[in-house]
Amino acid sequence: MTPTESEPKPRWPQVLVFSLIGVVVLLGFVLVWRLTSQPAAAGESRVDALANSTDRCVTCHRQASPGIVAQYGHSSMAAAGVSCSDCHKVEANYPGAVQHEGVWVLPSPSTAVCQRCHQAEVAQYNQSRHGIPAWVAVVGSKDLPPDILAAYQAIPEGQFAPDKSRNILAEMEGEDITRFACETCHSIGKPYADQSIGQCSSCHLRHEFSLEQARKPETCNACHIGPDHPQWEIYQESKHGIAYMTGGHRWNWEAEPGTLTVKDFPAATCAVCHMSGFGGTSTTHDVGERLSWYLFAPVSERRPSWQDNVVRMQSVCQECHNDNFIKTFYADADKATTAVNDFVLQSQAIMKDLRAKGLVASEPFSEPIQFEEYELWHHWGRTAKFGVWMQGPDYTQWHGAYEIVKALAHIRTLAEEKLNAAGK
């Protein structure tokens, strides 16, 4: 045997093979772990309460409108055994009833139907701006039945608004437009044929009635958006909104009502601030119950019992913020609200003088100065105030205060031109 034959032969090929096998096995373990540790895709783990249902409505609509059946099957109401008939079926003489497959139904169940199970929620709702005040803001109170008018005037929102006439813009634009515009949002307070108030489905979309969907800010975005009430846009740029946008997918959206804590919601949402039971504040469907000002008004005034409202709202704030921060914020926001009021009062004084001298057209929205007057408070004034209270600096400034100052300067110029032309 030669010396070279007695030396060990290199084993690199075998080492490489075993190494590659080890890597593949390791990658396989990692892949299996990733697949089994990830949450199930949306809908995979949800229970369909109607999966084995032989209910006549379900079996028919599973063919006619399967999307509705699928949605309702995953709802908490279906899980609780609430049937289609429980919400839709009524007597033949019930207001708004239509005949359907041999029975009488309400195509869209009224608030009176919801009230059978949700009495407290409906009572709170009827006291809120989401109730009849939302509808009156567009159509006015002229054609309201006496009992509904009395109910409207008995709540704070109804007492506050002295002018209950139809919205001038809605009247000018006509039903063909407002049907798809103002009324789409303001119908949240529209009376049903049975005289019950409101559209619960505006926030609790049929037919799943999801807690998560009702609690997420995107739902409020359907109406609270745009130049006259840009709460959605303001929320997005606020610290609360940033926390939601970047971490909201980890929050406990299905937490039991009335039990919410910072563990479920580490930052505020629309619902947390205005409706949810959170900290020491109980759940409510009166969205004005925690507000201290009528911010939507041309010149904001304090709400009735506003001190109690402040206590309720600050109880929510205290779950994350200390008392010094909260009290300082409220004091500063009150001052900013008053400052916006002052700008609006200046514009009102100018316009009052022009009207007294007969220098403004009697027809509303018929000349530029009237549009400037309206937008100053309805767009820019509101936006500035909402921006202050919701902590959106860009909307407080450039979409709010700046536009107010600009509009006021334009009103002064137009007023001076009118006075000079009239020799006054």
HELIX and SHEET records of a PDB file:
HELIX    1   1 PRO A    3  SER A    6  1                                   4    
HELIX    2   2 TRP A   12  SER A   37  1                                  26    
HELIX    3   3 ARG A   56  ALA A   64  1                                   9    
HELIX    4   4 PRO A   66  GLY A   73  1                                   8    
HELIX    5   5 SER A   76  ALA A   79  1                                   4    
HELIX    6   6 CYS A   84  HIS A   88  1                                   5    
HELIX    7   7 THR A  111  GLN A  115  1                                   5    
HELIX    8   8 GLN A  119  ASN A  126  1                                   8    
HELIX    9   9 ILE A  132  VAL A  139  1                                   8    
HELIX   10  10 PRO A  146  ALA A  154  1                                   9    
HELIX   11  11 PRO A  156  PHE A  160  1                                   5    
HELIX   12  12 ILE A  168  GLU A  173  1                                   6    
HELIX   13  13 GLU A  175  THR A  178  1                                   4    
HELIX   14  14 CYS A  182  HIS A  186  1                                   5    
HELIX   15  15 SER A  187  GLY A  189  5                                   3    
HELIX   16  16 CYS A  200  SER A  202  5                                   3    
HELIX   17  17 LEU A  211  ARG A  215  1                                   5    
HELIX   18  18 PRO A  217  CYS A  220  1                                   4    
HELIX   19  19 GLN A  231  GLU A  237  1                                   7    
HELIX   20  20 LYS A  239  GLY A  247  1                                   9    
HELIX   21  21 GLY A  248  ARG A  250  5                                   3    
HELIX   22  22 CYS A  270  HIS A  274  1                                   5    
HELIX   23  23 TRP A  306  CYS A  317  1                                  12    
HELIX   24  24 ASP A  323  ALA A  356  1                                  34    
HELIX   25  25 PRO A  368  GLU A  375  1                                   8    
HELIX   26  26 LEU A  376  GLY A  381  3                                   6    
HELIX   27  27 ARG A  382  MET A  390  1                                   9    
HELIX   28  28 PRO A  393  THR A  396  1                                   4    
HELIX   29  29 GLN A  397  ALA A  401  3                                   5    
HELIX   30  30 TYR A  402  ALA A  421  1                                  20    
SHEET    1   A 2 VAL A  98  HIS A 100  0                                        
SHEET    2   A 2 VAL A 103  VAL A 105 -1                                        
END                                                                             
